[in-house]
Amino acid sequence: MFKVVTVAREYGSGGGIIARMVAEKLGWNLLDGALIGAVARTAEVDSEIAGLCDEHVDSWWHRFNRGGLWSAAIMAGAAPCDVRFFDADTMATFTQRVIRKAAITGHCVIVGRGAQCVLQHQEEVLHVFIYAPWAERVGRVRERAQSSRDVEGLIRVTDHERASYLRTYYGCDWKDPHLYHMLINAQIGTEEATRMIVDAVRGGGHERSGDAGSRHLLSRC
């Protein structure tokens, strides 16, 4: 039986809303913004700092010079145990820890953050990818963004960052269908998408044939 759901999503697809509705229907914990808070508490940093590094990949310059910056701080007299740079790499490491800990407890819906990769080989985890037509995504983001913002540019940049995050830290293609059990077009509506995911969870990964009583594993798309 599934005890965890991971929800990857295109920006503006409504995946975050669907994840929240799934969590509410199942009575499970939702780890989206709350995941950032959990990482901040675990790493003992301010939640705003953690938020800036969330699903983000540092510039090549920062990554190339990280070791040098660390060494320079030590040379300046700081003790090695006191030297800790909280950056995207650190955020990703702590995020993995929080995701694995949450999966052990179970009964949670985890949004993004590479959870589909961290928990890829755990049988009790259902992996879902939510996408939507471009026009629908633009319209949804425009409703909540400032009118002066370049909405289409924002969507492209956010999608690029999410794809880069998975490629950098897990060596995975964000839209590889083999990472997921279900690929859902949000154009069918948030209620229907939610119902499909909840039914899959409650079905335990199997579909029953009423007459034959046989079971079929929920296939990856």
SULDA-V436494 format. One line per field, one symbol per residue. ss: DSSP state (~ for helix, > for strand, _ for the rest). burial: # if it has 9 or more other C-alpha atoms within 8 Angstrom, else .. Layout:
BEGIN
ss: ???
burial: ???
END
This chain:
BEGIN
ss: ___>>>>>>_____~~~~~~~~~~~~__>>>_~~~~~~~~~~~___~~~~~~~______~~~~~~~~~~~~~~~~____~~~_____~~~~~~~~~~~~~~~~~~__>>>>___~~~~______>>>>>>>__~~~~~~~~~~~______~~~~~~~~~~~~~~~~~~~~______~~~__>>>>~~~_~~~~~~~~~~~~~___>>>______>>>____
burial: .###############.######....#.###..#######...#.#..#..######...........#..##...#....#....#####.###.###.##...######.#######....#########..###.###........#..##..##.#######..#........########...#..###.##.####.###..........#...
END
